[in-house]
């Protein structure tokens, strides 16, 4: 007479299969969370850049509106300013930033300092300054990279039409 139920070997096989499936789903879940965080960060920075350009262009006062990027101990704070008054702040902990000027003949990467300012010129070009009083350098890309380096988002600032910003 045979007893009903599962043997210990059958139970062990089922648990092993479940463990494999859970580990695969966990890896995919964490990748999707990181990708979602990168999407959110890139879209928020792009939105702030659009605000800087549109408000500066509307008032024809290009120095009144700017982004300030602060870097301290692995955390980036991106602040939107209007007439030297903070309008909004966003803090990112698990990212790195790269700021670049890329053309067909040039590829410059600027180091993200403790304080960085991004303005728009009257021609619609984004300008990076390390000090609000200096001239600044033209930039056309901001790259947001996850700390694990496996996910990144690129914010491209187009010169034609002026102020055109896209996230890739």
CORWOHU-V807474 format. One record per residue. PHI is phi in whole degrees, 0 to 359 (none if undefined). NEAR is the number of other C-alpha atoms within 8 Angstrom. Layout:
# CORWOHU-V807474
phi=PHI near=NEAR
phi=PHI near=NEAR
This chain:
# CORWOHU-V807474
phi=none near=2
phi=264 near=3
phi=273 near=4
phi=278 near=4
phi=136 near=4
phi=254 near=6
phi=276 near=6
phi=296 near=6
phi=295 near=6
phi=298 near=8
phi=295 near=9
phi=296 near=8
phi=297 near=8
phi=297 near=8
phi=294 near=8
phi=296 near=8
phi=297 near=8
phi=298 near=8
phi=298 near=8
phi=296 near=8
phi=297 near=8
phi=294 near=8
phi=293 near=8
phi=295 near=8
phi=292 near=8
phi=295 near=8
phi=298 near=8
phi=294 near=8
phi=296 near=8
phi=294 near=8
phi=297 near=8
phi=291 near=8
phi=294 near=8
phi=297 near=10
phi=298 near=9
phi=296 near=8
phi=296 near=8
phi=294 near=14
phi=300 near=9
phi=297 near=8
phi=297 near=10
phi=296 near=13
phi=294 near=9
phi=291 near=8
phi=296 near=9
phi=298 near=12
phi=297 near=8
phi=295 near=10
phi=298 near=10
phi=297 near=11
phi=299 near=8
phi=300 near=14
phi=294 near=14
phi=297 near=9
phi=290 near=9
phi=295 near=14
phi=290 near=10
phi=295 near=7
phi=270 near=7
phi=60 near=7
phi=242 near=9
phi=285 near=13
phi=268 near=8
phi=281 near=10
phi=243 near=16
phi=200 near=13
phi=257 near=14
phi=242 near=13
phi=252 near=12
phi=251 near=11
phi=242 near=12
phi=211 near=7
phi=47 near=4
phi=80 near=9
phi=243 near=11
phi=249 near=13
phi=247 near=12
phi=248 near=12
phi=240 near=12
phi=260 near=14
phi=242 near=14
phi=227 near=10
phi=52 near=6
phi=61 near=7
phi=246 near=6
phi=292 near=9
phi=262 near=8
phi=208 near=7
phi=225 near=9
phi=229 near=7
phi=243 near=8
phi=235 near=9
phi=254 near=7
phi=252 near=8
phi=227 near=12
phi=236 near=10
phi=241 near=9
phi=233 near=12
phi=243 near=13
phi=225 near=12
phi=236 near=12
phi=235 near=11
phi=230 near=6
phi=293 near=5
phi=252 near=5
phi=227 near=7
phi=214 near=9
phi=251 near=7
phi=247 near=8
phi=261 near=7
phi=287 near=6
phi=279 near=10
phi=276 near=8
phi=296 near=8
phi=230 near=11
phi=224 near=13
phi=237 near=13
phi=241 near=11
phi=244 near=15
phi=244 near=15
phi=276 near=9
phi=293 near=8
phi=272 near=6
phi=89 near=10
phi=272 near=15
phi=284 near=12
phi=233 near=12
phi=260 near=12
phi=231 near=13
phi=267 near=10
phi=216 near=8
phi=297 near=6
phi=271 near=4
phi=277 near=7
phi=291 near=5
phi=101 near=8
phi=240 near=7
phi=290 near=9
phi=228 near=13
phi=221 near=13
phi=213 near=12
phi=234 near=11
phi=248 near=11
phi=256 near=15
phi=237 near=14
phi=290 near=13
phi=300 near=7
phi=282 near=5
phi=66 near=7
phi=260 near=6
phi=225 near=10
phi=215 near=10
phi=230 near=12
phi=247 near=11
phi=255 near=14
phi=253 near=11
phi=255 near=13
phi=277 near=12
phi=270 near=9
phi=233 near=6
phi=291 near=6
phi=303 near=9
phi=80 near=13
phi=284 near=10
phi=231 near=11
phi=228 near=9
phi=250 near=10
phi=237 near=6
